[in-house]
């Protein structure tokens, strides 16, 4: 066998072995996960935070990962928005619960995907500002995606990015906290 073919087979086998290992690890991870992050905005009142997080049409103006948003048809009288991300992905969310200035629950409604779940936003007055806590109750069905989500990207990455963007929108230098 030629040396080039041996090297190619060795590299291909190594890649296949790595993918298999990642998949095997994912088979042992739970399908569901829960992660929460909190952000204290010292100068921004709950009504102002509420106005920002519920005005989905303006998300592209402050969320660094969103290129556009599109209002879709309601589901059972609930508002549905689709985020079109800068990386080309799209995801649709139904607002399943909305208590102004206090609580917002959004459910991923795209069917057939490898993941899904809800984000629950809770707002509480704190001092002269607001504490916003977002909890992701998610699930991932694909074992490779579970491993990457858990150990490479982190289930918390999207929450933290959202909260950092929100702090910037509010003109504050606040950092998300683990709770």
N, C-alpha and C positions, 0 to 999 in steps of 0.2 A: 504494500500500500504506500502511496506517495505521502510524504511528510505533510503537504498542504491538506490532503484529505483527512489525515489523522488529527491534525489541529482543528479542522472544521468540525469533525465528529466529536472531538473532546469539548469544544465550545458549545455545540448544539446540545450535547448530553448534559453539560453543566447547567445550561439555561433551563432545560426541561426538568432537571432535578430540583432546581431552585423554585420553579413554578409549582412543582408537585409538593415541595416542602411547605410553601406558603399556603397552598390549598389544604394540606393536612392540618396545619396549625389552625386555619379558619374553621375546620370541621369541629374543633373542640371549643371554639369560642361561642358564647351565647348569641342567639339571634337578636335579642333585644338589648338595648342599652339606655341608660339615663345619665345625662350630664347637665349641670347647671353652672351658669356664670352670672355674676352680679356686677353692677356698675353704679357707683355713687356719683351723681351729677350734683355738685355743690350749689350751683346757681340757677338750676333749671327746674321749674315747678312741674308737677305731674301733668297738668293740662297741656303744657308746651311739649313735653315728651310724647304725650298721647297724640297730639296733632301731627308730630313727625312720623311716628311708627304706624299710624293708620292712614296716612296719605300716600298710598302705594304708588300712585301715578308719579310722584316726585322722587321715588327711591333712586333713580339713576343720578339725580343731582348730588346725592351725598354718599351713596353706597359704592365703593370703589370696584366691586365685582359685578355690578349690574349695568348692562348697556341700555336696556329698555324694559318697560312693563306694559302689559296689555290687559285690559279689563275683559274678562270672559263672561259667558252666561252664568247667572246664579245657579247654585245647586240648593234645592229646597229653601229658597229665599235667602241663602247666604252668599255674600260676595265672593267671587273667585278672581284671582289675579294670576297672571303668568309672568314670572321673571325670565328675562332673556339675558343670560350671563355673557360677559365679555369673552369667555372661552368657547362660546357657541352653544352651550347647553341651555335647555329650557326646563322650567319647573313650574307647575301650577299649584296654588294654595287656596283652600277654602277657609274663610273665617267662620269657625264653628261656634265661637263664643266671644262676646264683646260687651264688657262692662266699662263704660267710659271712665278714663283716668285711673283704672284699677287693674283690669285683666283683659287680655286678648289671647285667643287660642286659634292657631292656624294649622291646618291639616294638609299634608301633601296629597294631592288628588290624582296625580299621574298614575295610571294603572300599568301593571306589568313590569315596573322597574325593579332593580335589584335592592332598593332601599325605600323607606318611607317613615312616616311618623308625624309627630306634632311638635310645634314650638308653643310653649305657654309663657307669655310675657306678664309679669306682675309688677305693678308700680306702687310704691309706697312713699309718702312724704317723709323726708328725713332732714331735719334741721331746716335750712333755707332752700333745700333742693329736693331731689328725688332719687330713690334707689330703684333701679330696674333690674329684675332678675328674670333671666330666660332659662327655661328648662326644656331640653330636648328629650322627648320620649321617642326613641327611634328604633328601627329594626333594619337589619341587613341580612339578606338571604344568601348572597353569593359568598362562599368561603374565602375566596381570594380578596374580595372587597372588604370582608370583615377583618382580615389580617392587616390589610393596608390601612383601613380606617382606625383600627385600634393602635397599631404600633408605628405607623409611618406618618400619616396625616394627623391623627388624633381626632376623636369624636368632638372635641371642644373647639377645633380650629375655626369652624364657620361661626359659632357663637361669639368667640372672641373677636373675630374680624368685624362682625356686625356691631358689637358694642364699641369697638375702637372707632369705627366710622360714625356711630351715634355721638360719641364724645366730641369728635372733631366737628360734627355738624352743630353741636351745642356750644362750640368755642371753648371747650374745657379740655384739660390735659389729664383726664381720668383714665385709670387702667382697670380692665376687667379683673374680678377676683373669683377665686375658686370658692364654692360654698358646698 
